[in-house]
């Protein structure tokens, strides 16, 4: 049951990451087009198209949107999309240990990670979400599409809170998987 839930959450995270990457690519192409359309407009054979392209102003908000999406993509990807075995690990001692000690080390490592995340979560929440300065500081040119309000800079840092929550969930899942498996399996399992 837990494995099915984790696989579904991982699939949702993969879909979100793929959409974010596609959006980054499209916005990047839009940025390039608007930046250089005035320079290449003189080579357009159609008069109306040339005139239209020469009047296009570069879009300043694209850099901020790309940055915002990139931060979200990295933190979401590191917390859920990248498999456990694909992370960089210094596992010389782990590989040299007998299977029972490996299991203990895996569970202890997950418990330590959960503890560190839970201890730092309230202070991180306060620094990002409850900080008045984070609410007042706005991204320069990026606005909400419906209201037109500038986006608060706290949303640039919010993915770190998402990362913390997802790492806690992933580590709890890792503990349950380790406790359910026997000592014969020493490979790092995907969670």
Backbone as CSV, one residue per row, in Angstrom:
resi,resn,N_x,N_y,N_z,CA_x,CA_y,CA_z,C_x,C_y,C_z
1,UNK,0.823,-1.193,0.000,0.000,0.000,0.000,0.876,1.271,0.000
2,UNK,1.864,1.295,0.898,2.756,2.445,0.989,3.585,2.606,-0.289
3,UNK,4.046,1.474,-0.839,4.819,1.536,-2.083,3.986,2.087,-3.232
4,UNK,2.720,1.682,-3.286,1.834,2.182,-4.343,1.640,3.683,-4.198
5,UNK,1.427,4.143,-2.967,1.259,5.571,-2.717,2.516,6.350,-3.103
6,UNK,3.677,5.825,-2.730,4.929,6.507,-3.046,5.177,6.535,-4.557
7,UNK,4.835,5.457,-5.245,5.011,5.431,-6.702,4.069,6.425,-7.370
8,UNK,2.852,6.525,-6.873,1.907,7.493,-7.443,2.357,8.923,-7.185
9,UNK,2.814,9.194,-5.967,3.337,10.528,-5.670,4.553,10.846,-6.534
10,UNK,5.375,9.847,-6.751,6.551,10.041,-7.602,6.135,10.342,-9.035
11,UNK,5.124,9.658,-9.525,4.620,9.907,-10.888,4.039,11.311,-11.011
12,UNK,3.307,11.748,-10.000,2.753,13.106,-10.012,3.893,14.123,-10.017
13,UNK,4.904,13.885,-9.190,6.059,14.789,-9.144,6.794,14.800,-10.481
14,UNK,6.912,13.641,-11.128,7.551,13.579,-12.449,6.758,14.382,-13.473
15,UNK,5.430,14.282,-13.415,4.592,15.032,-14.352,4.735,16.534,-14.129
16,UNK,4.743,16.944,-12.864,4.907,18.363,-12.549,6.276,18.859,-13.016
17,UNK,7.303,18.048,-12.788,8.655,18.425,-13.219,8.731,18.526,-14.748
18,UNK,8.082,17.604,-15.447,8.096,17.650,-16.913,7.364,18.889,-17.428
19,UNK,6.245,19.230,-16.807,5.498,20.426,-17.204,6.327,21.677,-16.929
20,UNK,6.985,21.712,-15.775,7.819,22.869,-15.434,8.980,23.004,-16.420
21,UNK,9.602,21.892,-16.787,10.709,21.945,-17.740,10.228,22.399,-19.115
22,UNK,9.061,21.923,-19.530,8.501,22.360,-20.814,8.171,23.856,-20.773
23,UNK,7.626,24.310,-19.651,7.308,25.736,-19.513,8.578,26.579,-19.544
24,UNK,9.634,26.120,-18.881,10.914,26.833,-18.907,11.405,26.952,-20.343
25,UNK,11.333,25.865,-21.083,11.804,25.867,-22.468,10.982,26.825,-23.333
26,UNK,9.669,26.786,-23.203,8.796,27.650,-24.003,9.020,29.122,-23.657
27,UNK,9.105,29.426,-22.369,9.333,30.813,-21.949,10.709,31.288,-22.405
28,UNK,11.687,30.396,-22.366,13.028,30.743,-22.836,13.014,31.077,-24.333
29,UNK,12.312,30.271,-25.119,12.194,30.556,-26.555,11.464,31.879,-26.790
30,UNK,10.426,32.141,-26.000,9.706,33.406,-26.099,10.632,34.575,-25.781
31,UNK,11.451,34.408,-24.767,12.410,35.442,-24.385,13.397,35.719,-25.526
32,UNK,13.912,34.671,-26.124,14.851,34.842,-27.241,14.166,35.541,-28.418
33,UNK,12.945,35.105,-28.733,12.233,35.705,-29.857,11.990,37.198,-29.636
34,UNK,11.499,37.554,-28.440,11.201,38.975,-28.203,12.464,39.816,-28.123
35,UNK,13.553,39.223,-27.674,14.796,39.981,-27.565,15.408,40.291,-28.932
36,UNK,15.329,39.339,-29.854,16.006,39.499,-31.130,15.071,39.771,-32.315
37,UNK,13.771,39.855,-32.083,12.847,40.052,-33.207,13.075,41.396,-33.905
38,UNK,13.401,42.426,-33.145,13.669,43.723,-33.761,14.880,43.700,-34.676
39,UNK,15.883,42.906,-34.319,17.108,42.841,-35.111,16.939,42.022,-36.390
40,UNK,16.084,40.993,-36.323,15.909,40.158,-37.516,14.722,40.597,-38.364
41,UNK,13.989,41.597,-37.904,12.804,42.035,-38.653,13.163,42.598,-40.022
42,UNK,14.328,43.157,-40.160,14.720,43.747,-41.437,14.922,42.702,-42.531
43,UNK,15.102,41.444,-42.144,15.304,40.385,-43.122,14.004,39.676,-43.500
44,UNK,12.896,40.082,-42.902,11.615,39.446,-43.201,11.105,39.916,-44.565
45,UNK,10.716,38.985,-45.428,10.273,39.373,-46.769,8.867,39.986,-46.789
46,UNK,8.068,39.694,-45.776,6.701,40.219,-45.732,6.712,41.532,-44.957
47,UNK,6.195,42.584,-45.570,6.241,43.929,-44.983,5.522,44.008,-43.639
48,UNK,4.304,43.463,-43.560,3.521,43.532,-42.306,4.203,42.758,-41.180
49,UNK,4.752,41.607,-41.501,5.462,40.807,-40.509,6.714,41.531,-40.030
50,UNK,7.414,42.143,-40.944,8.620,42.895,-40.594,8.288,44.068,-39.678
51,UNK,7.213,44.771,-39.986,6.792,45.896,-39.162,6.372,45.433,-37.769
52,UNK,5.601,44.348,-37.722,5.144,43.811,-36.432,6.331,43.372,-35.573
53,UNK,7.296,42.678,-36.177,8.458,42.191,-35.425,9.344,43.331,-34.939
54,UNK,9.411,44.408,-35.685,10.254,45.529,-35.274,9.681,46.270,-34.072
55,UNK,8.381,46.128,-33.829,7.733,46.820,-32.713,7.681,45.997,-31.433
56,UNK,8.126,44.754,-31.466,8.072,43.887,-30.284,9.129,44.323,-29.280
57,UNK,8.697,44.512,-28.052,9.606,44.851,-26.949,10.051,43.572,-26.245
58,UNK,11.295,43.506,-25.784,11.736,42.339,-25.009,10.907,42.191,-23.732
59,UNK,10.578,40.963,-23.396,9.791,40.679,-22.191,10.741,40.505,-21.012
60,UNK,10.610,41.349,-20.021,11.512,41.295,-18.860,11.112,40.209,-17.864
61,UNK,9.840,39.879,-17.794,9.351,38.934,-16.798,9.797,37.506,-17.071
62,UNK,10.256,37.205,-18.272,10.611,35.827,-18.594,11.780,35.319,-17.747
63,UNK,12.738,36.176,-17.465,13.893,35.770,-16.648,13.431,35.366,-15.250
64,UNK,12.515,36.135,-14.683,12.028,35.835,-13.335,11.180,34.563,-13.317
65,UNK,10.350,34.381,-14.341,9.534,33.171,-14.400,10.414,31.942,-14.576
66,UNK,11.411,32.045,-15.421,12.329,30.914,-15.605,13.055,30.601,-14.292
67,UNK,13.497,31.617,-13.582,14.178,31.404,-12.291,13.256,30.744,-11.277
68,UNK,12.032,31.231,-11.203,11.056,30.672,-10.268,10.756,29.216,-10.598
69,UNK,10.517,28.921,-11.858,10.233,27.545,-12.265,11.446,26.643,-12.056
70,UNK,12.639,27.169,-12.285,13.855,26.366,-12.113,14.049,25.974,-10.646
71,UNK,13.832,26.908,-9.748,13.968,26.600,-8.321,12.952,25.529,-7.925
72,UNK,11.719,25.684,-8.371,10.686,24.682,-8.074,11.065,23.331,-8.662
73,UNK,11.567,23.328,-9.871,11.942,22.081,-10.535,13.068,21.375,-9.786
74,UNK,14.074,22.110,-9.382,15.217,21.506,-8.684,14.791,20.903,-7.344
75,UNK,14.084,21.663,-6.528,13.709,21.147,-5.212,12.708,20.004,-5.301
76,UNK,11.744,20.101,-6.204,10.790,19.014,-6.362,11.489,17.784,-6.932
77,UNK,12.362,18.002,-7.900,13.080,16.880,-8.497,13.990,16.178,-7.516
78,UNK,14.694,16.946,-6.700,15.611,16.331,-5.725,14.871,15.592,-4.630
79,UNK,13.675,16.035,-4.311,12.970,15.402,-3.204,12.171,14.180,-3.627
80,UNK,11.687,14.139,-4.856,10.821,13.029,-5.205,11.123,12.363,-6.536
81,UNK,11.564,13.098,-7.518,11.745,12.519,-8.845,13.025,11.711,-8.925
82,UNK,14.113,12.219,-8.360,15.392,11.503,-8.397,15.311,10.328,-7.425
83,UNK,15.613,9.149,-7.943,15.539,7.945,-7.109,16.676,7.935,-6.085
84,UNK,16.455,7.180,-5.038,17.428,7.082,-3.937,18.813,6.675,-4.456
85,UNK,18.857,5.714,-5.336,20.151,5.212,-5.824,20.836,6.173,-6.793
86,UNK,20.107,7.170,-7.298,20.690,8.129,-8.231,21.321,9.326,-7.542
87,UNK,21.098,9.495,-6.240,21.734,10.571,-5.493,23.205,10.227,-5.257
88,UNK,24.026,11.244,-5.176,25.437,11.033,-4.880,25.546,10.585,-3.424
89,UNK,26.298,9.533,-3.191,26.441,9.015,-1.832,27.883,8.588,-1.598
90,UNK,28.355,8.809,-0.383,29.658,8.327,0.032,29.388,7.100,0.905
91,UNK,29.393,5.941,0.282,28.910,4.741,0.956,29.982,3.669,1.151
92,UNK,31.216,4.095,1.346,32.297,3.123,1.537,32.057,2.301,2.803
93,UNK,31.748,2.978,3.903,31.476,2.258,5.155,30.201,1.428,5.047
94,UNK,29.204,1.983,4.386,27.927,1.279,4.230,28.127,-0.014,3.444
95,UNK,28.861,0.057,2.346,29.082,-1.140,1.523,29.949,-2.176,2.239
96,UNK,30.817,-1.739,3.140,31.689,-2.663,3.866,30.981,-3.322,5.049
97,UNK,29.855,-2.774,5.454,29.150,-3.290,6.629,28.347,-4.544,6.290
98,UNK,28.126,-5.396,7.295,27.261,-6.565,7.078,25.799,-6.114,6.901
99,UNK,24.951,-6.966,6.330,23.571,-6.589,6.021,22.762,-6.031,7.200
100,UNK,22.910,-6.621,8.376,22.132,-6.127,9.528,22.557,-4.713,9.918
101,UNK,23.862,-4.457,9.847,24.360,-3.119,10.166,23.928,-2.121,9.087
102,UNK,23.879,-2.556,7.837,23.396,-1.692,6.759,21.948,-1.256,7.018
103,UNK,21.150,-2.224,7.414,19.748,-1.922,7.708,19.661,-0.903,8.841
104,UNK,20.450,-1.103,9.879,20.475,-0.172,11.012,20.938,1.215,10.558
105,UNK,21.989,1.261,9.734,22.511,2.542,9.246,21.469,3.271,8.389
106,UNK,20.748,2.533,7.570,19.712,3.134,6.722,18.601,3.728,7.578
107,UNK,18.141,2.963,8.560,17.064,3.445,9.431,17.541,4.622,10.272
108,UNK,18.754,4.531,10.822,19.295,5.630,11.617,19.461,6.894,10.770
109,UNK,19.957,6.737,9.570,20.111,7.894,8.673,18.771,8.547,8.363
110,UNK,17.748,7.733,8.123,16.416,8.279,7.851,15.849,8.984,9.082
111,UNK,16.066,8.411,10.259,15.582,9.037,11.501,16.286,10.377,11.733
112,UNK,17.590,10.419,11.508,18.337,11.672,11.665,17.831,12.723,10.686
113,UNK,17.608,12.328,9.439,17.093,13.265,8.437,15.719,13.794,8.830
114,UNK,14.853,12.909,9.284,13.518,13.332,9.730,13.637,14.300,10.903
115,UNK,14.497,13.973,11.869,14.662,14.832,13.046,15.181,16.216,12.660
116,UNK,16.186,16.267,11.806,16.750,17.555,11.386,15.692,18.380,10.652
117,UNK,14.952,17.739,9.763,13.913,18.459,9.016,12.805,18.956,9.942
118,UNK,12.381,18.123,10.874,11.311,18.530,11.794,11.760,19.633,12.748
119,UNK,13.014,19.572,13.183,13.536,20.608,14.076,13.654,21.945,13.347
120,UNK,14.113,21.897,12.100,14.323,23.145,11.369,13.068,23.655,10.649
121,UNK,12.037,22.842,10.551,10.833,23.238,9.819,10.149,24.476,10.399
122,UNK,9.920,24.581,11.712,9.256,25.793,12.227,10.053,27.077,11.953
123,UNK,11.350,27.030,12.152,12.170,28.225,11.907,12.193,28.573,10.418
124,UNK,12.248,27.562,9.570,12.233,27.798,8.134,10.894,28.360,7.696
125,UNK,9.811,27.815,8.245,8.470,28.332,7.940,8.370,29.808,8.338
126,UNK,8.841,30.127,9.543,8.801,31.519,10.002,9.637,32.434,9.101
127,UNK,10.807,31.954,8.700,11.693,32.774,7.871,11.111,33.025,6.485
128,UNK,10.363,32.061,5.968,9.843,32.198,4.608,8.410,32.717,4.580
129,UNK,7.528,32.094,5.330,6.102,32.403,5.207,5.610,33.454,6.200
130,UNK,6.205,33.516,7.373,5.711,34.441,8.396,6.529,35.725,8.483
131,UNK,7.513,35.858,7.653,8.392,37.019,7.668,7.756,38.148,6.866
132,UNK,7.551,39.278,7.479,6.916,40.426,6.819,7.744,40.927,5.632
133,UNK,9.059,40.886,5.760,9.931,41.332,4.680,9.755,40.458,3.433
134,UNK,9.587,39.143,3.630,9.384,38.244,2.496,8.064,38.557,1.778
135,UNK,7.087,39.051,2.527,5.809,39.414,1.924,5.907,40.738,1.181
136,UNK,6.670,41.669,1.736,6.787,42.991,1.121,7.661,42.982,-0.130
137,UNK,8.726,42.189,-0.095,9.633,42.126,-1.251,8.930,41.377,-2.376
138,UNK,8.916,41.979,-3.547,8.213,41.393,-4.691,9.189,41.122,-5.824
139,UNK,8.878,40.116,-6.618,9.635,39.882,-7.840,9.348,41.053,-8.776
140,UNK,10.363,41.582,-9.396,10.264,42.855,-10.111,9.192,42.902,-11.188
141,UNK,9.194,41.978,-12.098,8.291,42.103,-13.240,7.304,40.962,-13.381
142,UNK,7.357,39.994,-12.495,6.460,38.852,-12.583,5.179,39.152,-11.823
143,UNK,4.035,38.986,-12.490,2.738,39.291,-11.884,1.813,38.093,-11.994
144,UNK,0.839,38.050,-11.077,-0.196,37.025,-11.148,-1.076,37.308,-12.362
145,UNK,-1.393,36.288,-13.142,-2.147,36.531,-14.370,-3.559,37.090,-14.138
146,UNK,-4.243,36.676,-13.108,-5.642,37.077,-12.910,-5.751,38.461,-12.283
147,UNK,-5.021,38.685,-11.196,-5.148,39.957,-10.469,-4.158,41.018,-10.932
148,UNK,-3.054,40.611,-11.498,-2.030,41.557,-11.913,-1.117,41.989,-10.778
149,UNK,-1.297,41.417,-9.583,-0.437,41.743,-8.445,0.950,41.148,-8.647
150,UNK,1.962,41.856,-8.132,3.323,41.320,-8.176,3.407,40.120,-7.241
151,UNK,4.245,39.171,-7.609,4.399,37.945,-6.826,5.410,38.187,-5.713
152,UNK,5.024,37.809,-4.505,5.904,37.949,-3.350,7.113,37.036,-3.504
153,UNK,8.257,37.496,-3.024,9.496,36.725,-3.167,9.476,35.449,-2.324
154,UNK,8.565,35.370,-1.362,8.505,34.164,-0.540,8.189,32.930,-1.394
155,UNK,7.522,33.108,-2.535,7.205,31.976,-3.398,8.423,31.463,-4.143
156,UNK,9.483,32.254,-4.173,10.739,31.774,-4.725,11.422,30.830,-3.734
157,UNK,11.204,31.050,-2.437,11.822,30.222,-1.400,10.909,29.109,-0.898
158,UNK,9.628,29.177,-1.199,8.658,28.182,-0.730,9.003,26.748,-1.144
159,UNK,9.596,26.514,-2.316,9.927,25.127,-2.679,10.825,24.424,-1.671
160,UNK,11.600,25.194,-0.911,12.426,24.548,0.113,11.554,23.910,1.190
161,UNK,10.444,24.553,1.531,9.508,23.953,2.487,8.878,22.683,1.909
162,UNK,8.576,22.721,0.627,8.039,21.535,-0.043,9.078,20.414,-0.014
163,UNK,10.331,20.762,-0.294,11.414,19.786,-0.232,11.497,19.158,1.158
164,UNK,11.437,19.970,2.181,11.522,19.449,3.544,10.389,18.469,3.829
165,UNK,9.169,18.839,3.466,8.016,17.970,3.719,8.132,16.662,2.932
166,UNK,8.542,16.752,1.684,8.659,15.546,0.866,9.798,14.648,1.331
167,UNK,10.878,15.240,1.819,11.964,14.418,2.364,11.545,13.698,3.640
168,UNK,10.728,14.344,4.443,10.201,13.677,5.647,9.342,12.488,5.236
169,UNK,8.448,12.703,4.278,7.579,11.615,3.804,8.411,10.486,3.194
170,UNK,9.382,10.845,2.385,10.219,9.834,1.742,11.037,9.055,2.772
171,UNK,11.531,9.729,3.794,12.327,9.050,4.822,11.465,8.125,5.678
172,UNK,10.252,8.540,5.974,9.328,7.654,6.708,9.045,6.414,5.878
173,UNK,8.807,6.620,4.596,8.583,5.484,3.696,9.796,4.561,3.676
174,UNK,10.967,5.142,3.659,12.213,4.362,3.639,12.347,3.503,4.891
175,UNK,11.976,4.067,6.026,12.030,3.301,7.282,11.073,2.119,7.222
176,UNK,9.847,2.356,6.767,8.871,1.266,6.673,9.330,0.181,5.701
177,UNK,9.901,0.565,4.588,10.398,-0.415,3.620,11.531,-1.226,4.230
178,UNK,12.446,-0.567,4.927,13.559,-1.278,5.559,13.077,-2.247,6.638
179,UNK,12.105,-1.824,7.420,11.608,-2.688,8.492,10.855,-3.899,7.938
180,UNK,10.270,-3.757,6.762,9.497,-4.858,6.173,10.365,-5.852,5.409
181,UNK,11.552,-5.432,4.986,12.393,-6.322,4.181,13.319,-7.137,5.070
182,UNK,13.758,-8.278,4.505,14.702,-9.103,5.273,16.121,-8.592,5.078
183,UNK,17.065,-9.169,5.753,18.458,-8.707,5.718,19.211,-9.171,4.480
184,UNK,18.640,-10.032,3.666,19.356,-10.551,2.499,19.564,-9.472,1.446
185,UNK,18.601,-8.585,1.295,18.657,-7.569,0.242,19.491,-6.388,0.704
186,UNK,20.649,-6.210,0.095,21.552,-5.139,0.520,21.588,-3.990,-0.453
187,UNK,20.918,-4.105,-1.576,20.900,-3.022,-2.549,19.997,-1.891,-2.054
188,UNK,20.304,-0.694,-2.463,19.457,0.438,-2.137,18.199,0.329,-2.991
189,UNK,17.050,0.311,-2.339,15.790,0.178,-3.048,15.261,1.530,-3.439
190,UNK,14.442,1.553,-4.486,13.818,2.796,-4.920,12.635,3.085,-4.032
191,UNK,12.541,4.334,-3.599,11.358,4.767,-2.847,10.854,6.042,-3.429
